[in-house]
């Protein structure tokens, strides 16, 4: 993927919850398919084929069972409708009618195409070293742990594993509690035995494999001392020897030693926030703090990916919240929205297979954005190293 690559459908994830941002459908002279009124197939076909029948190319497309639409002097070829009343007439007439797809069907096709593009980009991405993704927000209860688990699950399920979700909170966090399974050993024990872990099999003893094939390194029921900067860096180096992606669940205090270590091993910053002003303001404060640090931290802030979640509570207008990040310099294609999902809201064990399909689709868009940014960051870093 090139630096200029854009995931045109990434913003589509917002459609699941932001009804206010969805433009109203423009009425047409046609009769509505949803009102149960009788349709005149011939009239409908004439209305939907936006092209001159005098054009030989259009006539050839129609004879082959494909509809042609003209837009800005470019020919766009569409397969006839397969669903709805239009699809019914196409099937019922054995292909004699070749009615074009409705807006609903076109939207569904676009969603499928964008998801396939996202998955291909995620699956095919490769680097010369492991990529580090930090999930951070100063405020608690902003979805850092769910985003860490869901993002790593999507990445692992598409890439075939090789993704580790690691708890790099100062004190004991909730990553293992929200993940599947019960860890026998965790991050605290790994830090103590770090110098003695030399193989993948040994490292696996401190992880819990999820149904998505992501590997989670959290905390056990036993207490553990706070993590330091060197703890975070040391564990990251070890994890990177055996995993291609590392997704880090972080704490609330961004001036802590552990968070300093996280910044040192991060390629992509993901900032989750609820659709509430206190959560948004703390996210903006984090970005401002990183900008003030300059260097790599400022770069992480400028290239951050924002993930807005809904927990079912009253929310501010989506457009208003998005504008805060737009004003901060975060482009719209890096601002994602996750719909309300009862499975996440239960605050219990999270499993990829239990996520609602719209949630999974939205997180796939986020994952594609993360992979694109990781590719850009690591490529730029490699070029600088080669030039020096």
Residue, then its C-alpha position, 0 to 999 in steps of 0.5 A: x500500500x502506498x502512502x497516498x492510499x485511501x480506504x474510501x469506505x472507511x468512513x462507512x463505519x459511521x453509518x451504523x450509528x450516525x443517522x443524522x449524518x446519513x443524507x435523506x434519500x431523494x424521492x424519485x418518480x418511481x413507485x416505492x418498492x416498500x409500499x407494496x404498490x404494483x410496479x411496471x417493469x418496463x417503466x422501471x427499466x426505462x427509468x433506471x437505465x440512465x443511458x441512450x439506447x442509441x449508443x451501441x456500447x449500451x445496447x451491447x451491455x444490455x444484451x449481455x445482461x449488464x446495465x450501463x450508466x453514464x457519469x462524467x463521461x465514464x461508463x460504469x457497468x452494473x450487474x442487474x438487480x438480484x434482490x428486492x422487487x427488481x431482482x424478483x422481476x429479473x429472475x421471474x422473466x428469466x433475464x428478459x428484464x434487466x432492471x438496475x439495482x435499487x439504492x439499497x442494493x447498491x449500498x449493500x454491494x458497496x459495503x461488501x466491496x469495501x469489506x473485501x478491500x479492507x480484509x485484503x489490505x489487512x491480510x496482505x500487509x507486511x513489514x520488515x519488523x513487528x508493528x506496535x499499536x497503542x490504544x490510549x485515552x487519559x479518561x477511564x471507561x472510554x473503551x480502551x480494553x474493548x477496542x484493544x481486544x476487538x481490534x486485535x481479534x479482527x487483525x488476528x482472524x484475518x491475518x491468521x494469528x500472529x497478533x498479541x494484545x498486551x496489558x501495559x497499564x501501570x497497575x493491574x488492568x482488566x485485559x485478562x478479565x475481558x478476554x476469553x480464558x483464565x491465564x495461568x501466567x501473565x504480564x507480571x510473571x513475564x516481567x520477572x522471568x523476561x531474561x529466561x524466556x528464549x523461545x516462542x513456546x516459553x512465551x506462549x505460556x504467558x498468553x491466552x489464545x482467543x477464538x480469533x487466534x489473537x494471543x492475550x497477555x494480561x494480568x492474573x488474579x495475583x497482584x503485580x508491581x507497577x510496570x516501568x518504562x524498561x518493563x514495557x520496552x523489554x516485553x515488547x522486544x520479546x513479543x516482537x520476536x514472535x508476533x507481527x503485530x502488538x496491540x497495547x492496552x494502556x493506563x490513564x496516566x500518560x506521564x507515567x513511566x509505563x506510558x513513556x515506554x509505550x510511546x517508545x514502541x508505538x507505530x500507530x496511536x488509536x484513541x478511543x472515546x465515548x460520544x461524551x464531552x468529558x471523554x472527548x476533551x480528555x482525548x484531545x488533551x492527550x493529543x495536545x500533550x503528545x504534540x508538545x513532546x515533539x518528535x515521535x510523540x507529535x507524529x503519533x498525535x498527528x497520525x492518530x486514529x480516533x474510534x468513537x464508541x456508543x455505550x447506550x447512554x445519552x450522547x452529544x451530536x456525532x457531527x459536533x464531536x467529530x468537528x473537535x477532532x477535525x479542528x485538531x487536524x485529524x482527517x475524516x478518514x481517520x475518524x471511525x464510529x463503532x455502533x452500540x453492541x450489547x455484547x461489549x456493553x455487558x462488560x464481561x468476557x469479549x469474543x469476536x464470534x459474539x459481536x454483532x455484524x455491524x460492529x465487526x464490520x466497523x472494527x474491520x474498517x478501523x483495522x484497515x486504517x491501522x494497517x495503512x498507517x502502520x505501513x506508512x509509518x514503518x516505510x517512512x522510518x525505513x527510508x530514513x534509516x537507509x538514507x542515514 
